[in-house]
Amino acid sequence: MRKPVILITGANGEIGQGLIKAIAKRGDSNIVALDLDSLDSKVKPMVRDAVTANILDTNILERINAKYEISAIYHLAAILSTRAEFSPHIAHDVNVGGTLNLLKIAVEQASSQGKAVKFFFPSSIAVYGMGGREEKENSGAVTEDQYCRPETMYGCNKLYCEHLGRYYSKYYQRLSAVSSGGMIDFRAIRFPGLISSDTVPSGGTSDYGPEMIHAVAQGEPYACFVRPDTTMPFMTMPDAISAMESLMKADAQSLTRTVYHISSFSVSAQDFADKISNLYNKSEIFFKVSDKRQAIVDSWPAELNDVAARKDWGWKPGFDFDTAFDNYLVPEINKRYGE
Ligand code: SER
């Protein structure tokens, strides 16, 4: 008998580590963790099997597929927006080719188990393209179906993979004698910028938010790479993890979409700087704008209308801007850096 497990790719990333901790808290350790880097020693004891490999390595994927009965896949591995612009073809290979590899495994698992396999895909605010500052400032809160014309390779990859997920869920092999639609239960959330107390992101364009607080908490100066007025939605990592779990648990009948976006608070870079300066006396935050990275954030909405997620599966953030700092980031980050 194969052992039933949850497969998490990108397991050593920010979301991956947060998700493993949340699953472990429930007393479940039936996790196969896959990442290019070896799994952080703090989370390694929380999983059954930690595999260090590339998601493009189909031999390794086949071995995992043969060894385990996979009930759900959280496919988190990706090259983020800033890094993807430096290596667009590699990003496409990893972000799209990697997703196809995992969808193929999900289909094979579903057909051998005779039931649908749940597939979680973290999409991104990067799927939107606002066409510049003026449109961004005048658009109001954007819904999921507006402005889906990404301006980055990462955003294009995420939007296309959302479509692939919908295709595999509903239409896969639609012309074959026995159609395989319905084998994958694909669910996706377009995340805004995420802020974790435990980890610092790498290779993203919303990184200025989390970088600022982690730098100041360690007594380091921080040069913010976007203008002070730059506004986009953010949320805490615990809220992101609980959203993933709520969406994955939701009754399929109540879901009107395969892809939802969610948001907690929309704030400017100056709001971050003011908040952090109030909390840490010796903060040294200045602005040194990178025009190119600025243009990427200018293409992302300032605000999201997340009414669909609230209505369909009860999304509600646990933290607003103030409580995110007071009740989560500051206490946890101070513990981490020994303040
Ligand atoms: N945080 C991501 C990035 O900046 C967006 O999904 O690339």
Residues whose N, C-alpha, C, O or C-beta is under 5 A from the ligand:
A	BS01	LIG	L80 S81 T82 S124 I125 A126 F191 P192 G193 G203 G204 T205 S206 D207
